[in-house]
Every structure is written in C-alpha cells, then in structure tokens.
C-alpha cells in the first residue's frame, strides 16, 4: 500500500535498493509521528528536568517509549506487508521484543513486525484454497493467533537478544574511539546508531558514565556532547523545510521545536530513514561540532537530558558558553549545507512528493 511518505523508487541498482529500504523503514515511522510528538511533549514537560515537573504524569514517559511506540511501529510494518491481519500479528509479535530486553526496541519492531506479517501472508496463501466453506473465520483467527504468539516467542528468545548485541557492539565501538582520542570519528558510529534509535543506549550506557568520570577529574567533559548535540538534527530539519519533498515541509517546524527546544532527537530520525543518504549530513554535522568543541575546549558538567538547547545551557560551566554555542551553530550549519546539497536544493521535490496514481493503485 502506497503512502505519501514512501514514494515508489524505480530501478534495481544499489542506490535504488537503499532508497527502497529506507522508504520501508520510514513508512513504519512516519504514520506514527503524532505519537512521537505526544511522547516528546510529555517528556519535555513532565520529567524531573522538564518545564513542569510532575511525578505522576512523568510515569507516562517510560511505557510510551518502551511499549506503545514499538508496538505502533510493528503494527504499521505488519500492515504494510499484509493489511489488517499483518498489522495485528505484527503488533503481537512486537510484544516479544519489547519484553525481551530493557531498552526501547524500535529496531526490533522494524524487523519483527514486517517479518511476522510476511509469515502470516504465506500461511494465508497456503490455507485459503484448503479451507472448507464455513470454516474461514475459525482458520483465520487460529492461524493469526498461532503465528502471532509464535513470533512473539521468537522475539523474546531470538530477535530481542540479537538487537541487544548490536546495541552493545555499537556502544563498545564508540567507547574504543573515545579511549583512542578519535572523537570526531565517533560521529561515524554515533549518528547511524542514533537513527536506528540506539541513541539512549549509547548516551546513557556508554558516554554518560565515561563523561561523569572525566568531569570528576576536570570539572567538565566533552563526552556529554558527542551524542546529545542538537545541531546536526536541527540543520537536517531546516534543509527538509526548505528543500525537502513538499508534502513533508509543513511537518518540519513542529519537529524543530520538539527537537531543538524540547530535546527529543527521535523526532528527526524518520526524516533520515526516508532518504538514507542524508546520514552523511548528520555525520558531517556531528563531527564538525565535536571538532569545534575540542578546539574551543568546551565541555559540560553533566549529561544534558533531554538534549535541548536549554538543557545544554543549564549544564554549561561558567565561562564556557562560547565553545558550547559555537559547536552547536557549526554542527547546524554543516548539517544544513550537506543535507541541502543531498536534497538537490529542492530540485525535483515536487516529483518526489507522492507516488504516481498508477503506482499507488498497483500497490494498494
């Protein structure tokens, strides 16, 4: 089924294949962007470091990001593969990866939702011509239940642990670069990992503890700024607003507010997934920002959580404003320039806006 977020890409080359893959990933995220914004608003407002701290309302933050959002992604991915039946089975299967690990399982949901839907699609194809009249509903319900439950178990014992290994490996790779003084190169790993929603695992699981140890010795640490810099995402969103597909431009201003002021970086990840080549823009922005931090001797006294401009300023040591602000500005500018170039400065944006009517009819 075609959507305005996932225009059909023609061709069989590597570039076309990557674009189609990114389109499928974005197709699972973009229809649920309202849920991401809701979570971002709740997080920015009610967590202890938010605008209106409220312990009761802050209890919504964890379940939404660890359960609701992955299930919505799995549901949408399943629906893309096999309609409503695929959506239901995909959602059930996603619960397996949700309860199997203790990190937000967006990547796992992107895997198991469409996979479970594909399995039920094959089963339906097998049973349709072998089911006697009058037994269709019974067979359909039981096959969906069996496949959904079975794939949930696969998620708990298989996909969840695999994604956890990937997350741990990304964290270890970042730690290696940090320990060998290759900080700007860390963006080559951090930015792609962020787009796959591994940002919290890297920031709080690796960079945060290392930064605390360094801050104890020196009073500040640049490690707090490697993943949390809002500049690369802001530059990307500005480029999308000016030069991206016309159907998506109106969605970027609220995304910029949630990202830069609210510190919820997840809001810009789907925009990268839609056009995977844009990962180069956020990598360039992140690396240039880190280099600027190093040159100016910038650092923070604690992790800016969430990674908003206000949180950054709140944990900037006295006299350190110049380097911190300059690093964010440089990262924003570099990311914007690279993303704008990769978007062709708006050339062909109208053509990429939606699939053709004929293509949509064929896919629906």
Secondary structure as the mmCIF struct_conf table of DSSP 4:
data_model
#
loop_
_struct_conf.conf_type_id
_struct_conf.id
_struct_conf.beg_label_comp_id
_struct_conf.beg_label_asym_id
_struct_conf.beg_label_seq_id
_struct_conf.end_label_comp_id
_struct_conf.end_label_asym_id
_struct_conf.end_label_seq_id
TURN_TY1_P TURN_TY1_P1 UNK A 4 UNK A 5
BEND BEND1 UNK A 6 UNK A 6
HELX_LH_PP_P HELX_LH_PP_P1 UNK A 7 UNK A 10
BEND BEND2 UNK A 13 UNK A 13
HELX_RH_AL_P HELX_RH_AL_P1 UNK A 14 UNK A 29
HELX_RH_3T_P HELX_RH_3T_P1 UNK A 30 UNK A 32
HELX_RH_AL_P HELX_RH_AL_P2 UNK A 33 UNK A 46
BEND BEND3 UNK A 47 UNK A 47
TURN_TY1_P TURN_TY1_P2 UNK A 48 UNK A 49
BEND BEND4 UNK A 50 UNK A 50
TURN_TY1_P TURN_TY1_P3 UNK A 51 UNK A 52
HELX_RH_AL_P HELX_RH_AL_P3 UNK A 55 UNK A 63
HELX_RH_PI_P HELX_RH_PI_P1 UNK A 64 UNK A 68
HELX_RH_AL_P HELX_RH_AL_P4 UNK A 69 UNK A 100
BEND BEND5 UNK A 101 UNK A 103
HELX_RH_AL_P HELX_RH_AL_P5 UNK A 106 UNK A 127
TURN_TY1_P TURN_TY1_P4 UNK A 128 UNK A 130
BEND BEND6 UNK A 131 UNK A 131
HELX_LH_PP_P HELX_LH_PP_P2 UNK A 132 UNK A 132
TURN_TY1_P TURN_TY1_P5 UNK A 133 UNK A 134
HELX_RH_AL_P HELX_RH_AL_P6 UNK A 136 UNK A 154
HELX_RH_PI_P HELX_RH_PI_P2 UNK A 155 UNK A 159
HELX_RH_AL_P HELX_RH_AL_P7 UNK A 160 UNK A 179
TURN_TY1_P TURN_TY1_P6 UNK A 180 UNK A 181
HELX_RH_3T_P HELX_RH_3T_P2 UNK A 183 UNK A 186
HELX_RH_AL_P HELX_RH_AL_P8 UNK A 187 UNK A 195
TURN_TY1_P TURN_TY1_P7 UNK A 196 UNK A 197
HELX_RH_AL_P HELX_RH_AL_P9 UNK A 199 UNK A 202
HELX_RH_PI_P HELX_RH_PI_P3 UNK A 203 UNK A 207
HELX_RH_AL_P HELX_RH_AL_P10 UNK A 208 UNK A 218
BEND BEND7 UNK A 219 UNK A 219
STRN STRN1 UNK A 221 UNK A 221
HELX_RH_3T_P HELX_RH_3T_P3 UNK A 222 UNK A 225
TURN_TY1_P TURN_TY1_P8 UNK A 226 UNK A 228
BEND BEND8 UNK A 230 UNK A 230
HELX_RH_AL_P HELX_RH_AL_P11 UNK A 231 UNK A 243
BEND BEND9 UNK A 244 UNK A 244
HELX_RH_AL_P HELX_RH_AL_P12 UNK A 246 UNK A 256
HELX_RH_PI_P HELX_RH_PI_P4 UNK A 257 UNK A 261
TURN_TY1_P TURN_TY1_P9 UNK A 262 UNK A 262
TURN_TY1_P TURN_TY1_P10 UNK A 265 UNK A 265
HELX_RH_AL_P HELX_RH_AL_P13 UNK A 266 UNK A 274
TURN_TY1_P TURN_TY1_P11 UNK A 275 UNK A 275
HELX_RH_3T_P HELX_RH_3T_P4 UNK A 276 UNK A 278
HELX_RH_AL_P HELX_RH_AL_P14 UNK A 279 UNK A 296
TURN_TY1_P TURN_TY1_P12 UNK A 297 UNK A 297
STRN STRN2 UNK A 300 UNK A 300
BEND BEND10 UNK A 301 UNK A 302
BEND BEND11 UNK A 305 UNK A 306
HELX_RH_AL_P HELX_RH_AL_P15 UNK A 309 UNK A 314
TURN_TY1_P TURN_TY1_P13 UNK A 315 UNK A 315
STRN STRN3 UNK A 316 UNK A 316
HELX_LH_PP_P HELX_LH_PP_P3 UNK A 317 UNK A 317
TURN_TY1_P TURN_TY1_P14 UNK A 318 UNK A 319
HELX_RH_AL_P HELX_RH_AL_P16 UNK A 321 UNK A 342
TURN_TY1_P TURN_TY1_P15 UNK A 343 UNK A 343
HELX_RH_3T_P HELX_RH_3T_P5 UNK A 344 UNK A 346
TURN_TY1_P TURN_TY1_P16 UNK A 347 UNK A 352
BEND BEND12 UNK A 353 UNK A 354
HELX_RH_AL_P HELX_RH_AL_P17 UNK A 357 UNK A 363
#
